[in-house]
Amino acid sequence: MKPFDTETHSYVQVYVYNAEEIAEGTAEPKLVYVCDPKDAMSPAEVAIKVKRAGFDTFEIVEGTEITKRYLVSDLNK
C-alpha cells in the first residue's frame, strides 16, 4: 500500500533543568523552545537565555517527523 501524501517536518526543541535535579534523580526537563532548524539559536545564545531563566543545564533535540497519509479505499490495491 502506498501513501497518497507524504510530509516531512524538521524541528528543534530546547529543554532546561538544573544539574542538582539530575544528581538527585528528580530531573524533569522543561520544554521551553520549539522552532524550525533554520530559525534555531546557537548553543551559546541558548546558554545565555537558560542562565537568565535560572537554569544551569539544557538539551537541544533535533528531530524529523515523516507523516504518511493513506486512503482506506486503497486497501485492496
The 8 nearest C-alpha neighbors of each residue, nearest first, counted from 0:
[[1, 2, 74, 76, 73, 69, 75, 70],
 [0, 2, 3, 69, 73, 68, 4, 67],
 [3, 1, 69, 68, 4, 67, 0, 5],
 [2, 4, 69, 68, 1, 5, 70, 67],
 [3, 5, 68, 2, 67, 6, 69, 66],
 [6, 4, 67, 66, 68, 2, 7, 3],
 [5, 7, 66, 65, 67, 8, 4, 64],
 [8, 6, 65, 64, 66, 9, 5, 63],
 [7, 9, 64, 63, 65, 6, 10, 66],
 [10, 8, 63, 62, 64, 35, 7, 36],
 [9, 11, 35, 62, 36, 34, 61, 63],
 [10, 12, 61, 34, 33, 60, 36, 35],
 [13, 11, 33, 60, 32, 59, 61, 14],
 [12, 14, 59, 32, 58, 31, 30, 60],
 [13, 15, 30, 29, 58, 28, 57, 31],
 [16, 14, 57, 29, 28, 56, 58, 54],
 [17, 15, 28, 56, 54, 57, 29, 26],
 [16, 18, 55, 54, 19, 56, 20, 21],
 [19, 17, 21, 20, 56, 22, 55, 16],
 [20, 18, 22, 21, 17, 23, 26, 24],
 [21, 19, 26, 25, 23, 18, 17, 22],
 [20, 22, 26, 24, 18, 19, 23, 25],
 [23, 21, 19, 20, 24, 18, 25, 26],
 [24, 22, 20, 21, 25, 19, 26, 18],
 [25, 23, 21, 22, 26, 20, 19, 27],
 [24, 26, 20, 23, 21, 27, 22, 19],
 [27, 25, 20, 21, 24, 28, 16, 17],
 [26, 28, 25, 29, 16, 20, 21, 15],
 [29, 27, 16, 15, 14, 26, 30, 57],
 [28, 30, 14, 15, 31, 27, 16, 13],
 [31, 29, 14, 13, 32, 28, 15, 12],
 [32, 30, 14, 13, 29, 15, 33, 12],
 [31, 33, 13, 12, 30, 34, 14, 11],
 [34, 32, 12, 11, 13, 10, 31, 35],
 [35, 33, 11, 10, 39, 36, 38, 32],
 [34, 36, 10, 38, 37, 11, 9, 39],
 [37, 35, 39, 38, 10, 11, 34, 9],
 [36, 38, 35, 39, 34, 40, 10, 11],
 [39, 37, 36, 35, 34, 40, 11, 10],
 [40, 38, 36, 37, 34, 35, 41, 11],
 [41, 39, 44, 45, 42, 38, 43, 36],
 [40, 42, 44, 43, 45, 39, 46, 38],
 [41, 43, 45, 44, 46, 40, 59, 47],
 [44, 42, 46, 41, 45, 47, 40, 48],
 [45, 43, 41, 47, 46, 42, 40, 48],
 [44, 46, 42, 48, 43, 47, 49, 40],
 [47, 45, 49, 43, 44, 48, 42, 50],
 [48, 46, 50, 44, 45, 49, 51, 43],
 [47, 49, 51, 45, 50, 46, 52, 44],
 [50, 48, 46, 52, 51, 54, 47, 45],
 [49, 51, 53, 47, 52, 54, 48, 55],
 [52, 50, 48, 53, 49, 47, 54, 46],
 [51, 53, 49, 50, 54, 48, 47, 55],
 [54, 52, 50, 51, 49, 55, 17, 48],
 [55, 53, 17, 50, 49, 16, 52, 56],
 [54, 56, 17, 50, 18, 16, 49, 53],
 [57, 55, 16, 17, 15, 54, 18, 58],
 [56, 58, 15, 14, 16, 59, 13, 55],
 [59, 57, 14, 13, 60, 15, 56, 12],
 [58, 60, 13, 12, 61, 14, 57, 11],
 [61, 59, 12, 11, 13, 58, 62, 14],
 [62, 60, 11, 10, 12, 59, 63, 9],
 [63, 61, 10, 9, 11, 60, 64, 12],
 [62, 64, 9, 8, 10, 65, 7, 61],
 [65, 63, 8, 7, 9, 66, 62, 6],
 [64, 66, 7, 6, 8, 67, 63, 5],
 [65, 67, 6, 5, 7, 64, 68, 8],
 [68, 66, 5, 2, 4, 65, 6, 69],
 [67, 69, 4, 2, 3, 5, 66, 70],
 [70, 68, 2, 3, 71, 67, 1, 4],
 [71, 69, 72, 73, 68, 3, 74, 2],
 [70, 72, 73, 74, 69, 75, 68, 0],
 [71, 73, 70, 74, 75, 76, 69, 0],
 [74, 72, 71, 76, 70, 75, 0, 69],
 [75, 73, 71, 72, 76, 0, 70, 69],
 [76, 74, 73, 72, 0, 71, 70, 1],
 [75, 73, 74, 0, 72, 1, 71, 70]]
